Amino acid sequence: MKFFLILFIVIINSLLADNTYSTHSNWLINTKSISQKFQMIQTQFRGYDLAMVEVGYRFNTFYFAIQDKNYDLARYQLDKIKLAIENGVQRREKRKKNSEAMFLTTQYKVMNKALLTQNHSSVVKEYEVMKRLCNACHVVEKVPFIHVIDPIYRWQPIK
């Protein structure tokens, strides 16, 4: 009997409640011109900073994959880091020179090669070089206050 009374109250409440909250939005569809739509999309993608958010996220899993000696996962994350940086360069051309010099055409290849060997001391050595190059790039790009460190906590339940 109590169950039906509670169920009845919940049903009545949901029927009478003023539920005007909605997540529905046509912010892009309602934009009139194609050029305005592209401007809004470009604004949402932003520049290199959003690429670095993805890099940081993937760097966390990359680090722990190395600690776990899961070199396949580390290589997967390294490839995704490379892709995120390439996408960032596409959105912010002025970041290309240092991105290539410090990672895309240099350390990415060395790190990938070390991961393929699965020699843990070599992998850790190249990881340390990669981390130093990330920090050097931040200095050259005038964001020295962004300092890459070894993560403390996993952001994903992946091992």
LUMBA-468494 format. One record per residue (C-alpha): residue in three letters; x, y, z. Coordinates in steps of 0.05 Angstrom, whole numbers, padded with zeros to 5 digits, always signed. Each point is the difference from the previous one (the first is absolute). Layout:
BEGIN
ALAXYZ;...
***
This chain:
BEGIN
MET+00000+00000+00000;LYS+00056+00049+00018;PHE+00035-00016-00066;PHE-00062+00020-00040;LEU-00009+00063+00041;ILE+00073+00021-00013;LEU-00006-00018-00074;PHE-00064+00041-00005;ILE+00034+00061+00033;VAL+00060-00005-00046;ILE-00044-00005-00062;ILE-00043+00059+00021;ASN+00061+00041+00018;SER+00032-00013-00068;LEU-00064+00019-00036;LEU-00010+00064+00038;ALA+00073+00022+00005;ASP+00023+00060-00041;ASN+00055-00035-00037;THR+00027+00054-00047;TYR+00073-00021+00005;SER+00027-00025-00066;THR+00068-00017-00028;HIS-00026+00009-00070;SER+00035+00055-00037;ASN+00005+00019-00073;TRP+00056+00051+00009;LEU+00032-00022-00065;ILE-00061-00021-00040;ASN-00034+00067+00013;THR+00061+00039-00025;LYS-00020+00031-00066;SER+00060+00001-00046;ILE+00051-00054-00016;SER+00058+00047+00016;GLN-00031+00014+00069;LYS-00007-00075+00012;PHE+00073-00011-00017;GLN+00021+00058+00045;MET-00039-00030+00057;ILE+00031-00069-00012;GLN+00069+00031-00003;THR-00014+00036+00066;GLN-00020-00066+00032;PHE+00063-00036-00023;ARG+00043+00058+00024;GLY+00074-00003-00010;TYR+00061-00036+00025;ASP-00022+00003+00073;LEU-00056-00050-00010;ALA+00048-00047-00036;MET+00045+00004+00062;VAL-00058-00020+00044;GLU-00006-00064-00040;VAL+00076-00009+00002;GLY-00001+00006+00076;TYR-00056-00049+00007;ARG+00035-00051-00045;PHE+00067+00013+00033;ASN-00029-00024+00065;THR-00018-00068-00029;PHE+00065-00002-00039;TYR+00040+00009+00064;PHE-00037-00055+00038;ALA+00004-00047-00060;ILE+00076+00007+00003;GLN-00002-00013+00075;ASP-00042-00062-00013;LYS+00045-00021-00058;ASN-00061+00000-00044;TYR+00039+00023-00061;ASP-00057-00011-00049;LEU-00044+00048+00040;ALA+00058+00049+00006;ARG+00011-00001-00076;TYR-00075+00010-00011;GLN+00000+00061+00046;LEU+00065+00026-00032;ASP-00034-00003-00068;LYS-00061+00037+00027;ILE+00045+00053+00031;LYS+00033+00009-00068;LEU-00068+00006-00033;ALA-00024+00051+00051;ILE+00062+00042-00011;GLU-00007-00004-00075;ASN-00073+00022+00006;GLY+00021+00056+00045;VAL+00053+00023-00050;GLN-00054+00000-00054;ARG-00041+00047+00043;ARG+00059+00043+00022;GLU+00054+00002-00054;LYS+00048+00041+00042;ARG+00010-00060+00046;LYS+00025-00044-00057;LYS+00075+00015+00001;ASN+00011-00019+00073;SER-00051-00057-00001;GLU+00039-00032-00057;ALA+00069+00015+00027;MET-00014-00025+00070;PHE-00048-00058-00012;LEU-00034-00015-00067;THR+00062-00012-00043;THR+00048-00017+00057;GLN-00018-00027+00068;TYR-00064-00034-00024;LYS+00042-00046-00044;VAL+00052-00013+00054;MET-00053-00014+00053;ASN-00039-00046-00047;LYS+00064-00038-00017;ALA+00016-00009+00074;LEU-00071-00026+00013;LEU+00008-00051-00056;THR+00063-00028+00033;GLN-00038-00009+00065;ASN+00065+00012+00037;HIS-00027+00034+00062;SER+00063+00039+00017;SER+00002+00027-00071;VAL-00074+00018+00002;VAL+00007+00036+00067;LYS+00061+00038-00026;GLU-00036+00024-00062;TYR-00062+00017+00041;GLU+00044+00046+00043;VAL+00028+00032-00063;MET-00070+00009-00028;LYS-00024+00033+00065;ARG+00060+00048-00001;LEU-00015+00018-00072;CYS-00073+00014+00017;ASN+00023+00048+00054;ALA+00052+00031-00046;CYS-00054+00011-00053;HIS-00044+00034+00052;VAL+00058+00047+00017;VAL+00013+00017-00073;GLU-00075+00010-00013;LYS-00002+00049+00059;VAL-00041-00043+00047;PRO+00054-00022+00049;PHE-00051-00002+00056;ILE-00027-00064-00032;HIS+00048-00051+00028;VAL-00009-00074-00017;ILE+00011-00047+00059;ASP-00011-00074+00011;PRO-00073-00013+00014;ILE-00019-00024+00070;TYR-00070-00027-00014;ARG-00029-00038-00059;TRP-00055+00037-00035;GLN-00027-00063-00033;PRO-00011-00069+00028;ILE+00045-00030-00054;LYS+00060-00044+00012;
***
